[in-house]
Amino acid sequence: MSQSRRDFIKFVIAGSVASGCPIDRALIPIPADADSRAVSLEGEHFAICHQVRDGHSFPKPGASRKVDIAIIGGGIAGLSAAYFLRGKDWLLLEKEEHFGGNAYQEEFQGQPYSTAAAYDFRNSACDHLAKEIGLHLLPIDMPDPTIDKGVYTPDTWRGGLSQLPYSKDTIASFKKFTEDMMKIDLRKQMFELDSKPFTDLLGAYAPEVTRWWDAYGPSNWGAFTEDTTAFIGAVDAQYLIKGDDSTRVILPGGLGCVTKKLVEVLQPKYGERLLGGATVVSVVPDADSVRITYVHEDKPITVSAKVALMCTPKFITARIVSALPNEQKQAMRRMRYAPVPMINIIFDKQIYRKGYDNWCPGNSFTDFIVADWTIRNQPGYHPKYEILTFYSTLRESQRALLLEEEDCRTFAGKVLSDFQNLLPEFHVDPIEIRLYRRGHAMMMAVPGQFTQNRMIASRPTDRIFFGNSDSGGPESLSTEAVRISHAAAEWAELVLAGKPGPAAELAHKALTDFVF
Ligand SMILES: Cc1cc2nc3c(=O)[nH]c(=O)nc-3n(C[C@H](O)[C@H](O)[C@H](O)COP(=O)(O)OP(=O)(O)OC[C@H]3O[C@@H](n4cnc5c(N)ncnc54)[C@H](O)[C@@H]3O)c2cc1C
């Protein structure tokens, strides 16, 4: 590829830090006069949330509006709660101008791609909801390959095990790992497994086994093996070894397709109740109402609700809800969230159609997916661009990297060069790279979170339900957000009907109803 062709690659960074980020000059030289390659910015905003974190006190005016139900947070949890409460008196407040949270899609020239959540599972709560609103999620229909040491290995955990590019002993160790994992009784050993790190199980096998899970884990549950609960490690090992990944379904754009459709369905009738650009700074319960103050167009506004559904992640909820029991507040604060820069690399021609979700251990990214995989073979479908979505969860200690323009530039450049070095056919330059920053994107599945901490953090009070996918588990899943929101909607109706006992019972059942 010629130098002049490479000059036309554009780099776009999205996120709350107001700074641009041209691509690493060492990788893709950009001439000084290249105005056409100006950087555009957009994305998650947390300036006001940071003021809340830093103890800034916002004025709390008297309530100017009364509603039965306030829904705080417009990710898939908040939107699905609003959907389940159609026809009721609710108001949804979302800090971003757009809805969707971690299930949010963007487009390049009309082709959708995901900025986080990738796929769902057939017959899950989310799949049922998708069907109900008119979306038919399509099967991925292919187990995941691994690309390592210049070799593509299909069906990593079953047919591909013997073909992995490792020594005989290492392959034997992979096989022994699969045999041992299948002997685990997940239900019986749940509490024991959830009390220790995954590394306690992995120590008995070749380092390459841990190396593989150090790609898969951060991408799926935000944690490297030493921070991962052995329970989720064993759950997902069995899931892959049994081939349960064959139930995966999605459309282009990842799970952003569901939130986009929810907004389309709700907007015409309930548009006035869906408020974007509204950052909630305080939630104060009292005897017969909850006062919610939010900042909208730089003005603090207070709404009074009979009940509130907190669909924000707990690290935010803990800071904005007053009068939480200390034990519950501490449990919320104990929860950990991984920083994730999401990188979409756009090519003007097809370069890769071999696998949907491709695991690449030992690189700056963990895996990459093909955005339009499930529709790629549909008759008459001839996409102009190829969009590959790269997952690149960072360690918590690297969070600050996302704040610095220079660091983002270096990091994105590394992702591109690591990708280009995977296989010879990847030595192709993209036309555009997009990076979406989220500082606390994914709840980390750490020991104790699922069986213990979650139960305390998510316990409802008389008037406040604590939803969001981080009330479910064992990992952060959109379908858990939907399942919990279904319970939240029923809980709200029971509380409004003056039935606190059945409401509390229902909430408890939702927390203890495990998905597997
Ligand atoms: C990189 C990545 C990959 C993933 N892949 C998958 C996958 O393949 N499959 C899957 O099922 N799940 C996946 N997940 C998890 C999935 O995205 C989440 O479980 C789900 O989107 C969470 O939805 P939610 O509504 O519970 O929370 P969020 O999406 O976190 O929504 C919370 C909302 O609250 C808003 N908010 C925050 N603070 C305030 C405030 N003060 N006032 C008002 N609004 C506020 C936020 O802006 C946000 O819109 C992935 C997550 C990440 C990060």
The ligand as an ORCA input file, in Angstrom:
! r2SCAN-3c Opt
* xyz 0 1
  C     -16.873     -4.049     26.206
  C     -18.139     -4.705     26.642
  C     -18.602     -5.833     25.988
  C     -19.777     -6.454     26.387
  N     -20.258     -7.526     25.713
  C     -21.452     -8.068     26.039
  C     -22.045     -9.090     25.274
  O     -21.482     -9.546     24.274
  N     -23.254     -9.587     25.657
  C     -23.913     -9.106     26.745
  O     -25.024     -9.565     27.056
  N     -23.385     -8.117     27.475
  C     -22.185     -7.589     27.152
  N     -21.649     -6.577     27.885
  C     -22.370     -6.139     29.083
  C     -23.550     -5.266     28.707
  O     -23.125     -4.257     27.855
  C     -24.130     -4.669     29.966
  O     -24.463     -5.705     30.867
  C     -25.385     -3.857     29.695
  O     -25.283     -3.063     28.547
  C     -25.621     -2.997     30.915
  O     -26.830     -2.309     30.775
  P     -27.386     -1.448     31.978
  O     -28.519     -0.681     31.483
  O     -27.558     -2.338     33.143
  O     -26.177     -0.467     32.379
  P     -25.430      0.642     31.521
  O     -25.316      0.244     30.119
  O     -24.206      0.951     32.308
  O     -26.436      1.864     31.568
  C     -26.439      2.781     32.615
  C     -26.902      4.104     32.059
  O     -26.979      5.037     33.128
  C     -26.509      6.279     32.658
  N     -26.085      7.079     33.815
  C     -24.967      6.919     34.569
  N     -24.933      7.842     35.536
  C     -26.050      8.586     35.403
  C     -26.576      9.689     36.111
  N     -25.942     10.203     37.174
  N     -27.754     10.223     35.700
  C     -28.417      9.706     34.634
  N     -27.940      8.663     33.915
  C     -26.784      8.103     34.309
  C     -25.359      5.903     31.737
  O     -25.031      6.944     30.857
  C     -25.930      4.689     31.037
  O     -26.634      5.025     29.872
  C     -20.482     -5.932     27.487
  C     -20.023     -4.782     28.153
  C     -18.863     -4.166     27.733
  C     -18.406     -2.927     28.419
*
